[in-house]
Amino acid sequence: MPLLDNLTRDKDYLTVYESNDKRIVWDDYQHLYVASAYVNECKFKEAYQIIENRFNKPGLQEKYKDVFSFFEHIDNI
């Protein structure tokens, strides 16, 4: 499958995200995957921006409180 053939590394996933590829349904899980890929690339600010923008409503903040907690313990955001 062409899309899956393009997704072999974290950087590939980031490229697909940054190009706003319409072949992906950008749901909550996809945003978590992208944030994780940024963390793996030591791009914590970008990762946190995705989390903050996607999960900024109180119910989502509660649901993903462990994710927010992870970023609270990183110094260079």
C-alpha positions as CSV (number, residue, x, y, z in Angstrom):
1,M,0.0,0.0,0.0
2,P,1.5,3.3,-1.0
3,L,0.8,5.2,2.2
4,L,2.1,2.4,4.4
5,D,5.2,2.1,2.2
6,N,5.9,5.7,3.0
7,L,5.7,5.2,6.8
8,T,8.7,3.3,7.9
9,R,10.3,5.8,10.3
10,D,9.2,8.5,12.8
11,K,10.4,11.2,10.4
12,D,8.2,9.8,7.6
13,Y,5.2,10.1,9.9
14,L,6.1,13.7,10.7
15,T,6.5,14.5,7.0
16,V,3.0,13.1,6.4
17,Y,1.6,15.2,9.3
18,E,3.4,18.4,8.3
19,S,2.2,18.1,4.7
20,N,-1.4,17.7,6.1
21,D,-1.8,14.5,4.1
22,K,-5.5,13.8,3.5
23,R,-5.0,10.0,3.3
24,I,-4.8,9.9,7.1
25,V,-7.8,10.4,9.4
26,W,-6.3,12.8,11.9
27,D,-8.1,11.6,15.0
28,D,-6.9,11.8,18.7
29,Y,-4.8,8.6,18.3
30,Q,-3.0,10.0,15.2
31,H,-2.2,13.2,17.1
32,L,-0.7,11.1,19.9
33,Y,1.4,9.2,17.4
34,V,2.7,12.4,15.8
35,A,3.5,13.9,19.3
36,S,5.3,10.7,20.1
37,A,7.3,10.9,16.9
38,Y,8.3,14.5,17.8
39,V,9.4,13.3,21.3
40,N,11.5,10.6,19.7
41,E,13.2,13.3,17.6
42,C,13.7,15.4,20.8
43,K,11.4,18.1,19.5
44,F,9.5,18.5,22.7
45,K,8.1,21.9,21.9
46,E,6.4,20.7,18.7
47,A,5.1,17.6,20.5
48,Y,3.6,19.7,23.3
49,Q,2.0,22.1,20.8
50,I,0.2,19.3,19.2
51,I,-1.0,18.0,22.5
52,E,-2.1,21.4,23.7
53,N,-3.9,22.3,20.5
54,R,-5.7,19.0,20.1
55,F,-6.6,18.2,23.7
56,N,-7.3,21.7,25.1
57,K,-10.9,21.0,26.2
58,P,-11.4,20.1,29.9
59,G,-12.8,16.6,29.2
60,L,-9.9,15.8,26.9
61,Q,-7.4,17.2,29.3
62,E,-8.8,14.9,32.0
63,K,-8.8,11.9,29.6
64,Y,-5.2,12.5,28.6
65,K,-3.9,13.8,31.9
66,D,-1.0,11.4,31.8
67,V,0.2,12.9,28.5
68,F,0.0,16.4,30.0
69,S,1.8,15.2,33.1
70,F,4.6,13.8,30.9
71,F,5.2,17.2,29.4
72,E,5.1,19.0,32.8
73,H,8.3,17.1,33.7
74,I,10.3,18.3,30.6
75,D,12.4,21.4,31.2
76,N,13.0,22.7,27.7
77,I,9.5,23.2,26.4
